[in-house]
Amino acid sequence: MLTGVQMPRMNSLLERWIQTCRQELLDRTLIWNQRHLLHALHEYEQFYNSHRPHQGIANARPLQPLPQPIIDQAQITRIDIRRRPRLGGILNEYHAA
């Protein structure tokens, strides 16, 4: 990603992405070579841009409708959540089944 040297706002956004990438991925991964690094960064980029929950109204993902609140107590026990591990379980995606 290219940034302008004299653009402090742009640099702060890139620095935040790098910090998040290091904390969530690179600090937990033993990288073997450049090919493995590029694969891990590509998977993290897909996870970050598509599934990772960004801050929004009620912590909802952007452009996604909020789910209906569960009022019935018995319905809570029937919730089925599926986990899809990515990068060997370092990143996880959760979906209602």
Helices and strands as residue ranges (DSSP letters): H 8-24, G 26-28, H 34-46, I 47-51, G 57-59, H 73-76, E 81-86, G 87-89, E 91-96
